[in-house]
């Protein structure tokens, strides 16, 4: 997998996590642990993208 493909995959996953976080936070009874886990993964991806750039 080339570097551009890796960056694209990370950006796609970052966007998917945005959607998942939004969906979870708008539920009647949001799962705080799930939200925390999703945000932690999103931050890890952001850090990886920053390291690549």
LOTIRO-541808 format. One record per residue: x, y, z of N, C-alpha, C in turn. Coordinates in Angstrom, 2 decimals. Layout:
// LOTIRO-541808
((X Y Z) (X Y Z) (X Y Z))
...
//
This chain:
// LOTIRO-541808
((0.85 -1.18 0.00) (0.00 0.00 0.00) (0.89 1.24 0.00))
((0.64 2.12 -0.95) (1.43 3.33 -1.05) (1.04 4.34 0.01))
((1.87 5.33 0.15) (1.65 6.36 1.17) (0.34 7.12 0.91))
((0.07 7.44 -0.35) (-1.17 8.15 -0.68) (-2.39 7.32 -0.33))
((-2.32 6.02 -0.61) (-3.43 5.12 -0.28) (-3.64 5.06 1.24))
((-2.54 5.04 1.99) (-2.63 5.00 3.44) (-3.27 6.28 3.97))
((-2.87 7.41 3.44) (-3.44 8.70 3.85) (-4.93 8.74 3.54))
((-5.31 8.29 2.35) (-6.72 8.27 1.96) (-7.53 7.36 2.89))
((-6.98 6.21 3.21) (-7.66 5.27 4.10) (-7.84 5.87 5.49))
((-6.82 6.56 5.98) (-6.91 7.20 7.29) (-7.95 8.32 7.29))
((-7.97 9.10 6.23) (-8.96 10.18 6.13) (-10.37 9.62 6.06))
((-10.55 8.54 5.32) (-11.86 7.90 5.24) (-12.30 7.38 6.61))
((-11.40 6.73 7.31) (-11.72 6.20 8.64) (-12.03 7.35 9.60))
((-11.28 8.44 9.51) (-11.50 9.61 10.37) (-12.91 10.15 10.14))
((-13.33 10.21 8.88) (-14.67 10.68 8.55) (-15.74 9.71 9.07))
((-15.50 8.42 8.93) (-16.43 7.41 9.45) (-16.59 7.56 10.97))
((-15.50 7.84 11.65) (-15.56 8.02 13.09) (-16.35 9.27 13.46))
((-16.21 10.34 12.69) (-17.02 11.54 12.90) (-18.50 11.20 12.88))
((-18.89 10.43 11.88) (-20.29 10.04 11.73) (-20.74 9.17 12.90))
((-19.91 8.20 13.26) (-20.24 7.29 14.37) (-20.39 8.06 15.68))
((-19.51 9.02 15.92) (-19.58 9.83 17.14) (-20.86 10.65 17.14))
((-21.16 11.25 16.01) (-22.39 12.05 15.89) (-23.63 11.20 16.16))
((-23.67 10.01 15.56) (-24.82 9.13 15.78) (-24.95 8.72 17.24))
((-23.84 8.39 17.85) (-23.88 7.94 19.25) (-24.29 9.07 20.18))
((-23.81 10.27 19.94) (-24.13 11.38 20.85) (-25.57 11.85 20.70))
((-26.20 11.56 19.56) (-27.59 11.99 19.38) (-28.60 10.93 19.82))
((-28.13 9.77 20.24) (-29.04 8.74 20.75) (-29.67 9.20 22.05))
((-30.79 8.60 22.39) (-31.49 8.94 23.63) (-30.60 8.65 24.84))
((-29.97 7.49 24.84) (-29.05 7.11 25.92) (-27.67 6.82 25.33))
((-26.90 7.86 25.08) (-25.58 7.64 24.47) (-24.66 6.84 25.39))
((-23.85 6.01 24.78) (-22.88 5.19 25.51) (-21.58 5.99 25.62))
((-21.32 6.51 26.81) (-20.14 7.35 27.02) (-18.84 6.59 26.77))
((-18.81 5.32 27.10) (-17.60 4.52 26.88) (-17.34 4.37 25.38))
((-18.39 4.12 24.62) (-18.25 3.99 23.16) (-17.79 5.31 22.55))
((-18.37 6.40 22.99) (-17.97 7.73 22.49) (-16.51 7.98 22.79))
((-16.08 7.66 24.00) (-14.68 7.84 24.40) (-13.76 7.00 23.51))
((-14.16 5.76 23.26) (-13.36 4.85 22.42) (-13.25 5.39 21.00))
((-14.36 5.86 20.45) (-14.36 6.40 19.09) (-13.49 7.65 19.01))
((-13.61 8.53 19.99) (-12.80 9.75 19.99) (-11.32 9.45 20.13))
((-11.00 8.44 20.92) (-9.61 8.05 21.11) (-9.02 7.52 19.80))
((-9.79 6.72 19.07) (-9.32 6.21 17.78) (-9.18 7.35 16.77))
((-10.14 8.27 16.79) (-10.08 9.42 15.89) (-8.82 10.25 16.15))
((-8.49 10.45 17.41) (-7.28 11.20 17.77) (-6.02 10.45 17.34))
((-6.02 9.13 17.48) (-4.88 8.33 17.05) (-4.66 8.50 15.55))
((-5.74 8.48 14.79) (-5.65 8.65 13.34) (-5.15 10.05 13.00))
((-5.66 11.04 13.70) (-5.20 12.42 13.47) (-3.70 12.54 13.73))
((-3.24 11.92 14.81) (-1.81 11.95 15.15) (-0.99 11.25 14.06))
((-1.50 10.12 13.56) (-0.79 9.41 12.51) (-0.71 10.23 11.23))
((-1.82 10.90 10.89) (-1.81 11.77 9.71) (-0.81 12.91 9.88))
((-0.75 13.47 11.07) (0.20 14.56 11.35) (1.64 14.07 11.23))
((1.89 12.86 11.71) (3.24 12.31 11.64) (3.67 12.06 10.20))
((2.72 11.67 9.36) (3.03 11.41 7.95) (3.34 12.71 7.22))
((2.61 13.78 7.56) (2.75 15.05 6.84) (4.02 15.78 7.15))
//
